[in-house]
Amino acid sequence: MTKFSQNKSAKKFNLFAHTNSGFITSNPDIETTTHIFAYYTRGFFKNINIFTTVSTPKLLNRADNQSTLGDRFFYGVDEFSIDPSFDFIVSTITTPTQIIKSYLPIKDNLFIRGEKKQKLIKNYFDSLPGDQNITKDYYWGRIIYDRK
């Protein structure tokens, strides 16, 4: 589809809808599939600068964590760091307009799931000061900072 659109000089990507099977089934803890509904029109794609980081409580070696975290966990990350004072894996996506942080509680290289996960996220999010430029998404364990 992308190649066909390029051949027709339709390089502008237009996102119509974005869903996720975890949201549809009301279960953020299952392995999910993302559904993207979009189309191309004539025009040019605007390249935006996006930077991704992941911070973990300890060094996570890709080869040693295939059976627990899975290989997809390591895809598309610009920078890894370690923060041993924190029992969350924190992934951060920085764009020109937002900073999006997702928090995944982890213990013994396994993600904490279900009610225990939701409680840990709620306790942490509720300890943060409120701000008019912040959105706390308790369901997905995500905080969105709007940048001005």
C-alpha positions as CSV (number, residue, x, y, z in Angstrom):
1,M,0.0,0.0,0.0
2,T,2.8,2.4,0.9
3,K,4.7,1.7,-2.4
4,F,1.4,2.1,-4.4
5,S,0.8,5.4,-2.7
6,Q,4.3,6.7,-3.4
7,N,3.9,5.8,-7.1
8,K,0.7,7.9,-7.2
9,S,2.5,10.8,-5.3
10,A,0.1,10.3,-2.4
11,K,2.7,10.6,0.4
12,K,0.6,12.1,3.1
13,F,-0.5,9.5,5.7
14,N,-3.9,10.3,7.3
15,L,-4.8,8.3,10.4
16,F,-8.5,7.7,10.7
17,A,-8.6,5.4,13.8
18,H,-6.3,3.4,16.0
19,T,-7.6,0.6,18.2
20,N,-6.0,-2.1,20.3
21,S,-7.3,-5.6,21.1
22,G,-6.4,-5.0,24.8
23,F,-8.7,-2.0,24.9
24,I,-11.5,-3.8,23.0
25,T,-11.4,-6.8,25.4
26,S,-10.9,-4.6,28.4
27,N,-7.7,-6.4,29.3
28,P,-4.5,-4.4,29.1
29,D,-2.5,-7.3,30.4
30,I,-2.9,-9.7,27.4
31,E,-0.6,-9.7,24.3
32,T,-2.3,-7.2,22.0
33,T,-2.7,-6.4,18.4
34,T,-2.9,-2.8,17.1
35,H,-5.3,-2.0,14.4
36,I,-4.6,1.1,12.3
37,F,-7.1,2.5,9.8
38,A,-5.6,5.1,7.6
39,Y,-5.3,6.3,4.0
40,Y,-2.9,8.3,1.8
41,T,-3.6,11.5,0.0
42,R,-1.6,13.7,-2.3
43,G,0.9,15.8,-0.4
44,F,4.0,15.2,1.5
45,F,4.6,13.3,4.7
46,K,5.7,15.6,7.5
47,N,8.7,14.1,9.2
48,I,8.5,14.5,13.0
49,N,11.3,14.0,15.4
50,I,10.5,11.1,17.8
51,F,12.9,9.7,20.4
52,T,12.2,6.6,22.4
53,T,13.8,5.4,25.7
54,V,13.3,2.6,28.1
55,S,14.5,2.6,31.7
56,T,14.7,-0.7,33.6
57,P,15.4,-1.5,37.3
58,K,18.4,-3.6,36.2
59,L,20.3,-4.5,33.0
60,L,18.1,-6.6,30.8
61,N,20.1,-8.6,28.3
62,R,18.1,-9.4,25.1
63,A,19.3,-13.0,24.9
64,D,18.6,-13.7,28.5
65,N,15.0,-12.3,28.5
66,Q,13.5,-13.9,25.4
67,S,11.2,-16.2,27.3
68,T,10.1,-13.6,29.9
69,L,9.9,-10.2,28.1
70,G,9.9,-11.4,24.4
71,D,12.0,-10.0,21.6
72,R,9.4,-7.4,20.6
73,F,10.1,-5.6,23.9
74,F,13.5,-4.5,22.5
75,Y,12.4,-3.2,19.1
76,G,12.4,0.4,18.1
77,V,14.1,1.8,21.2
78,D,16.7,4.6,20.7
79,E,18.2,4.3,24.2
80,F,18.2,2.0,27.2
81,S,19.0,3.1,30.8
82,I,19.0,1.6,34.3
83,D,17.3,3.0,37.4
84,P,17.7,0.5,40.2
85,S,15.6,2.7,42.6
86,F,12.4,2.0,40.6
87,D,10.3,-1.2,40.3
88,F,8.9,-0.2,36.9
89,I,10.0,-0.4,33.4
90,V,9.4,3.0,32.0
91,S,9.2,3.6,28.3
92,T,9.2,7.2,27.1
93,I,8.2,8.5,23.7
94,T,9.2,12.1,23.2
95,T,7.6,14.1,20.3
96,P,7.6,17.8,19.6
97,T,4.2,18.2,21.3
98,Q,4.1,15.4,24.0
99,I,6.1,13.2,26.3
100,I,4.3,9.9,26.8
101,K,5.5,7.6,29.6
102,S,4.3,4.1,30.1
103,Y,4.8,2.3,33.4
104,L,5.1,-1.5,33.7
105,P,5.7,-3.0,37.1
106,I,8.2,-5.8,37.1
107,K,9.6,-8.3,39.5
108,D,12.0,-11.2,38.8
109,N,11.9,-10.3,35.0
110,L,8.1,-10.9,34.9
111,F,5.5,-8.2,34.4
112,I,3.1,-7.8,37.3
113,R,-0.4,-8.1,35.9
114,G,-4.1,-7.7,36.9
115,E,-5.3,-6.0,40.1
116,K,-1.8,-5.9,41.6
117,K,-0.5,-4.0,38.6
118,Q,-3.4,-1.5,38.6
119,K,-2.8,-0.9,42.4
120,L,0.9,-0.2,41.9
121,I,0.2,2.2,39.0
122,K,-2.5,4.0,40.9
123,N,-0.4,4.4,44.0
124,Y,2.5,5.8,42.0
125,F,0.4,8.1,39.8
126,D,-1.6,9.4,42.8
127,S,1.8,10.3,44.5
128,L,2.6,12.7,41.6
129,P,1.6,16.3,41.8
130,G,-1.3,17.3,39.5
131,D,-0.6,19.6,36.6
132,Q,-2.9,21.1,33.9
133,N,-0.6,19.8,31.2
134,I,-0.6,16.2,32.4
135,T,-3.0,13.3,31.7
136,K,-2.9,10.2,33.9
137,D,-4.2,7.1,32.2
138,Y,-4.6,4.6,35.0
139,Y,-5.9,1.8,32.7
140,W,-2.8,1.6,30.4
141,G,-0.4,2.9,33.0
142,R,0.5,5.9,30.9
143,I,1.2,9.6,31.7
144,I,1.0,12.1,28.9
145,Y,2.7,15.5,29.3
146,D,1.6,18.1,26.8
147,R,4.5,20.3,25.7
148,K,4.0,23.9,24.9
